[in-house]
Amino acid sequence: MKYLAEFQNPDLAKGLLDDIRATVTRPWALMEVCGGQTHTIIRHGIDQLLPDEVELIHGPGCPVCVTPLEVIDKAMEIASRPEVIFCSFGDMLRVPGTDRDLFRVRGEGGDVRVVYSPLDALDIARENPHREVVFFGIGFETTAPPNAMAVHQARKQDIRNFSMLVSHVRVPPAIEAIMTSAECRVQGFLAAGHVCSVMGMEEYPGLAEKFRVPIVVTGFEPLDILEGVRRTVRQLERGEHTVDNAYPRAVRPEGNPAARAMLEDVFEVTDRAWRGIGVIPQSGWRLADKYRDQDAEHRFDVTGITTCEPSACRSGEVLQGLLKPHECEAFGTTCTPRTPLGATMVSSEGACAAYYLYRRLGTPAANREASPVG
């Protein structure tokens, strides 16, 4: 199947749903660890079309949402400085910090610019040699290679006024943290296909074996999701726990060797805080020592900022799959896309934003009449 419409075909979706219904004999809880997959699930009502025995739990798969509050505050501190041009992807500008966001910083006179690539920020640095240009480098393994390339190119081209505020996170340690939680209900994972297209699949078999959970690499269209669910349920019903690639059109077992080589050169693995979750060991990247002079956190000496999450925001529970967005007391009332308490409501990949956008405002029982796939 070569064309996008074929991955949204309702007749093919019905066949997959029928197969899932014929296979499942008991309740199973599956987690997707990708904000893009979450939005596909909610937009097309896939969770409501599945048999009652199959529950989809939304995991910490939104890169904007898991960027810790202290890093947002560091970004605003740097962006407020008159010598700085602060560059970021657009979805970071409305993420709330302790008392403001990057849009507010821009309104107060900060030179905050939206770019579409870290290489755009590098061009701005080249064009403004007397200003400090900082790129906000966040995300999972998918956005890390181009960010690494920008740092590498800045060093290679001797562009000394370019630096990066880094908050990159890695999926496999997050899966381990979820599975070791005392409150964990997850019995199988839909792994993010774009992450595996970069990193490959070698980190997942150990997790599948250790926690005895199937992990199915899954794409992002409705039929991709349903096929991932079908394969996961089949494994669970058979008592199996292996890694399965249901996204072979984009994912090879070894991933992208060139991208991985760039990551190994520019970054090193480190402990990383996840917003609403806490520190997960070895779950992130920071710039390697040889690139330390391009680390904005050290260049602008903002390492000492500490923060406290607002008590009314329960996005941490949403990110851990312990709470569905509409089960939060603030959802849709004091917390909306215009007045977000947390990043899960404002990010284009956030679970709360998906529930609000697609009007998933009531209880699960009230939402059983699903939107059709396609």
C-alpha positions in Angstrom: 0.0 0.0 0.0 1.7 3.2 -1.3 -0.8 5.9 -0.7 -2.0 7.6 2.4 -5.7 7.0 1.8 -5.1 3.3 1.8 -4.0 3.5 5.4 -7.3 5.1 6.3 -9.6 2.7 4.4 -12.7 1.9 6.5 -13.2 -1.5 4.9 -9.7 -2.6 5.7 -10.1 -1.1 9.2 -13.3 -3.2 9.7 -11.3 -6.4 8.8 -8.7 -5.6 11.3 -11.2 -4.8 14.0 -13.1 -8.1 13.3 -9.8 -10.0 13.7 -9.1 -8.3 17.0 -12.6 -9.1 18.3 -12.2 -12.7 17.2 -8.8 -13.0 19.0 -9.4 -11.3 22.3 -10.7 -13.4 25.2 -9.8 -11.3 28.2 -9.0 -7.7 29.1 -5.7 -6.2 28.0 -4.1 -2.8 28.5 -1.8 -1.5 25.8 0.2 1.8 25.8 1.2 3.9 22.9 4.4 5.9 23.5 3.9 8.6 20.8 1.9 11.8 20.8 1.2 11.4 17.1 -0.3 8.0 17.6 -2.4 9.4 20.5 -3.9 12.0 18.2 -4.6 9.4 15.5 -6.4 7.2 18.1 -8.5 10.0 19.5 -9.2 11.7 16.1 -10.5 8.5 14.5 -12.1 7.1 17.6 -10.0 4.0 17.4 -10.1 3.4 21.2 -13.9 3.5 21.0 -14.1 1.1 18.0 -11.9 -1.5 19.7 -13.7 -4.2 21.8 -14.2 -3.4 25.4 -11.5 -5.9 26.4 -8.8 -3.7 24.8 -7.9 -0.5 26.6 -5.4 2.0 25.1 -3.4 3.9 27.6 -1.7 7.1 26.5 2.0 7.2 27.5 4.7 10.0 27.8 5.1 10.2 24.0 4.8 14.0 23.5 8.2 15.6 23.4 6.9 19.1 24.2 4.9 17.7 27.2 7.8 15.9 28.9 10.2 18.9 28.6 10.7 19.8 32.3 9.4 23.0 33.8 12.9 24.1 34.8 14.1 23.8 31.2 11.2 26.0 30.1 12.2 28.6 32.7 15.8 28.4 31.6 14.7 29.0 28.0 12.8 32.1 29.1 15.7 33.4 31.2 18.1 33.1 28.1 15.5 34.5 25.7 15.0 37.6 27.9 18.6 38.7 27.4 19.1 41.6 25.0 22.1 40.0 23.3 20.2 36.8 22.4 18.2 35.7 19.4 16.2 32.7 20.8 15.1 30.2 18.1 12.5 27.5 18.7 9.9 25.4 17.0 6.5 27.1 17.3 4.9 24.5 19.6 7.3 25.5 22.4 6.2 29.1 22.6 2.9 28.6 24.5 4.2 25.9 26.9 3.7 27.4 30.3 6.7 28.0 32.6 6.5 29.0 36.2 4.8 32.4 35.5 4.9 33.0 31.8 5.7 31.5 28.4 8.0 32.4 25.4 5.2 34.3 23.8 5.1 36.6 26.8 8.9 37.0 26.6 8.6 38.0 23.0 5.8 40.4 23.9 8.1 42.0 26.5 10.8 42.6 23.9 12.7 39.4 23.7 13.9 38.4 20.2 12.2 35.0 20.0 11.9 33.6 16.6 10.0 30.5 15.2 12.1 28.3 12.9 11.4 25.1 11.1 14.8 23.5 11.4 17.9 23.9 13.6 19.8 24.7 10.5 17.6 27.8 10.1 18.9 28.9 13.5 22.4 28.3 12.3 21.7 30.6 9.3 20.5 33.3 11.6 23.7 33.0 13.6 25.8 33.3 10.5 23.8 36.4 9.5 24.0 38.0 12.9 27.7 37.6 14.1 27.3 40.2 16.8 24.3 38.5 18.5 24.2 35.2 20.5 21.8 32.8 18.7 20.3 30.0 20.8 18.3 27.1 19.5 15.9 25.2 21.8 16.7 21.5 21.1 14.0 19.3 22.6 12.4 16.0 21.7 12.9 12.3 21.4 15.3 10.3 19.1 13.5 11.6 16.0 14.5 15.3 16.4 17.9 14.6 17.9 19.9 13.9 14.7 19.1 17.2 12.9 19.9 19.0 16.2 23.2 17.1 16.5 23.9 18.1 12.9 23.4 21.8 13.6 25.9 21.6 16.5 28.4 19.7 14.4 28.1 22.2 11.5 28.5 25.2 13.8 31.8 23.7 15.0 32.9 22.8 11.5 32.1 26.2 10.1 33.5 28.0 13.2 30.2 29.8 14.0 31.0 30.7 17.6 27.8 32.7 18.4 25.6 29.6 18.1 24.6 27.4 21.0 21.8 25.0 21.9 19.7 24.5 25.0 19.3 20.8 25.0 16.5 18.7 26.6 16.5 15.5 24.6 14.9 12.3 26.0 15.0 8.6 25.0 12.1 6.2 24.8 13.5 2.8 26.1 14.4 4.1 29.6 10.9 5.6 29.8 9.4 2.2 29.1 11.5 0.7 31.9 10.4 3.4 34.3 6.7 2.8 33.4 7.1 -1.0 33.9 8.8 -0.6 37.3 6.1 1.7 38.7 4.0 0.2 41.4 0.9 1.5 39.7 1.7 0.1 36.2 -1.2 -1.6 34.4 0.5 -1.8 31.0 0.7 -5.3 29.4 2.0 -4.4 25.9 3.5 -1.5 24.0 2.9 0.1 20.6 6.4 1.5 20.0 6.9 4.7 18.0 7.9 3.9 14.4 9.7 7.2 13.8 11.9 6.6 16.8 12.8 3.1 15.6 13.5 4.4 12.1 16.4 6.3 13.6 17.6 4.1 16.5 16.5 0.7 15.2 15.1 -2.0 17.5 18.0 -3.4 19.4 17.1 -1.8 22.7 13.6 -3.4 22.9 14.2 -7.1 23.1 15.8 -6.8 26.5 12.8 -4.8 27.8 10.3 -7.3 26.3 12.1 -10.2 27.9 12.7 -8.5 31.3 9.1 -7.3 31.7 7.4 -10.1 29.7 5.5 -7.6 27.5 5.1 -7.6 23.7 6.5 -4.5 22.0 5.2 -3.9 18.5 6.8 -1.1 16.4 3.8 0.8 14.9 3.2 3.6 12.4 0.8 6.5 12.7 -2.2 6.1 10.4 -5.4 4.4 11.5 -4.6 1.1 9.9 -1.1 1.2 11.3 -2.5 1.6 14.8 -5.1 -1.2 14.3 -2.4 -3.5 12.9 -0.2 -2.7 15.9 -3.0 -3.5 18.3 -3.9 -6.7 16.4 -0.3 -8.0 16.6 0.0 -7.0 20.3 -3.2 -8.7 21.3 -2.3 -11.9 19.4 1.0 -12.1 21.3 -0.8 -11.5 24.6 -3.4 -14.2 24.0 -0.6 -16.6 23.1 1.5 -15.7 26.1 4.3 -14.3 24.0 6.5 -11.3 24.6 8.6 -10.5 21.6 9.5 -7.4 19.5 7.6 -7.2 16.3 8.1 -4.7 13.4 4.6 -3.7 12.1 6.1 -0.7 10.3 8.6 -2.3 7.9 8.1 0.4 5.2 9.9 2.8 7.4 11.8 0.8 10.0 14.9 -1.4 9.6 16.2 -3.4 12.6 19.5 -1.4 12.6 17.7 2.0 12.2 19.7 4.8 10.4 23.4 4.2 10.9 24.4 7.7 9.7 22.0 9.4 12.1 23.1 7.2 15.0 26.8 8.0 14.3 26.0 11.7 14.4 24.2 11.3 17.7 27.2 9.3 19.2 29.6 12.1 18.1 27.6 15.1 19.4 25.7 13.8 22.4 26.3 11.6 25.5 23.7 9.7 27.5 22.7 11.3 30.8 20.0 11.2 33.5 17.1 13.5 32.5 14.1 14.9 34.2 10.7 14.4 32.6 8.0 17.0 33.3 5.4 15.6 35.7 7.3 12.4 36.1 10.7 13.1 37.6 14.2 12.0 36.8 14.6 8.8 34.8 18.2 7.4 34.8 20.0 7.4 31.5 16.9 8.7 29.7 18.3 11.7 27.9 21.1 13.2 26.0 23.4 16.2 26.7 26.1 17.7 24.5 29.4 15.7 24.7 32.3 17.4 26.4 34.0 18.4 23.2 30.9 20.4 22.3 30.4 21.9 25.8 31.2 25.5 24.7 28.0 25.3 22.5 25.8 24.3 25.5 23.6 27.3 26.2 22.8 26.1 29.7 26.5 26.6 30.6 27.2 29.5 28.3 24.5 31.6 30.0 25.0 30.1 33.5 21.3 29.1 34.1 22.1 25.8 35.8 20.7 26.8 39.2 17.1 27.4 38.3 14.6 25.2 40.3 10.8 25.1 40.0 7.6 23.6 41.4 4.7 22.3 39.3 1.3 23.8 39.9 -0.7 21.6 42.1 -3.9 21.8 40.0 -2.2 20.3 37.0 -2.3 16.5 36.8 -0.5 16.2 33.5 2.2 14.0 35.2 -0.5 11.4 35.8 -1.7 11.7 32.2 1.8 11.2 30.9 2.3 8.1 33.0 -1.0 6.6 31.8 -2.6 6.8 35.2 -5.3 9.3 34.3 -7.2 10.0 31.1 -7.3 13.8 30.3 -11.1 14.2 30.9 -10.7 12.6 34.4 -8.8 15.7 35.5 -10.9 18.2 37.5 -9.3 21.2 35.6 -9.7 19.7 32.1 -11.9 22.0 29.9 -12.6 24.4 32.8 -9.6 26.1 34.3 -7.3 24.3 31.9 -8.0 24.9 28.1 -5.7 25.5 25.1 -6.1 29.3 25.8 -5.3 28.9 29.5 -3.2 25.8 29.8 -2.0 24.6 33.2 0.4 22.1 31.6 2.1 21.3 28.3 -0.2 18.3 27.6 -3.0 20.8 26.9 -1.1 23.2 24.6 1.2 20.9 22.6 0.1 19.7 19.2 0.9 16.1 20.3 -0.4 16.4 23.9 -3.1 13.9 25.1 -5.1 16.7 26.8 -5.0 18.8 23.6 -6.3 15.8 21.6 -9.2 15.1 24.0 -10.1 18.8 23.9 -9.8 19.2 20.1 -11.8 16.2 19.3 -14.4 16.9 22.0 -13.7 13.9 24.2 -15.0 15.9 27.2 -17.2 13.4 29.0 -16.8 10.0 30.7 -15.7 7.0 28.7 -19.2 5.5 28.8 -20.7 8.7 27.3 -18.1 8.6 24.5 -18.8 5.1 23.2 -20.4 6.4 20.0 -17.1 6.7 18.0 -16.1 8.6 15.0 -15.6 6.3 12.0 -12.1 5.6 10.7 -11.5 7.3 7.4 
